Amino acid sequence: MVAVHLQDNGGGIPEKHRERVFEPFFTTKDVGKGTGQGLAIVHSVIVKTHSGRLWFDVDKGVGTTFHALLPVATSSPDFKNECNPVAVNVGE
């Protein structure tokens, strides 16, 4: 499996919205400012198309971390099932 973890510092997703974040067309933005399709599409691609997993953890007042696990496909008989974490900082 390939693991991807994305963390923000936006204060965390409010509890009242957590059950709905992957629903198509769910948005907390004003009319005309968001379509509510982004996380629904991500969920569909990772979970339905690639049989992966997608979830998030909230650190209230600090931020949200999204976690994705995707299966690795290989045709190489020498493939080793290893996980080598790589940290990437974006926007610092």
N, C-alpha and C positions, 0 to 999 in steps of 0.2 A: 504494500500500500504506500502511496505517496501522501504525506501529511502537509497541509497548508494551514497556517494560522495567521489571521489578519486582526490586528488590534488597533483600536482608535482611542482617542482621549476625549470623546464627546460627552462624558458624564454618565453614559449607560442608557440602555433602552428602558423607558419607564415600564413598570410591571404591567400596567393596563394594556400595553401594546405587544407584549412578548409573545402571546399565543397567535398573533396575527401577522407577524413580520414576513412570513413566507407566502401569504395569501396574495393571489393576483389582484392588482388594483388597490391594495391597502396602502394608504399614505397618510402621513400626519402633516403634510405640506398643504399650503393654500391651493385653492383651485387654480389650475394653470401652471403650477410650479413643480409638479411631480406627477408621474403616471402610476406609481406603485407597482411597477413591473420588474424592477431590477432584481430584488431578492427572490421573487417568484421564478424568474428565468434562471437565476443561479441555482436555485433548488431543483428545478426541473432538469437542468443539464447534469448536475452532479449526482442526484439521487435516481432520477428516472432513466436518464440516458446512459449513464456510466455505472450504475449500481453502487454508487459511493454513499457516503454519509455526510451530513451537514448539520451543524448545531452551533450554538453560541453560549457564552458565559458572560454575565454582566457583573462588573465590579461597580456597584452603585456609587455615583459621584466621581468615578475615575474613568470608566470606559467599557467598551464591549469588545470581546474577542470572538471572532468567527473561526470555526474549525471545520476543515474539509478533509475527508479521507477518500482517496481515489484508488481504485485497483490499478496495478501495473500490468501491462500486457507486454510480453516479450516472446520472441521466437528463438532466442538464444538458449541452448541447453545448459550453458554455464552461468545462467542468471542466479544470483544469490539474493535471497530475500532479506535485504538490509535496509535500515533507515538511517540516512545520513542527514541530520538537520542542517539547514542553511538559514541564517538570519539575514533578512533584507530590510533595511530601514528606508522608508519612502517619505519624502517631504521634510526631512530634518534640515 
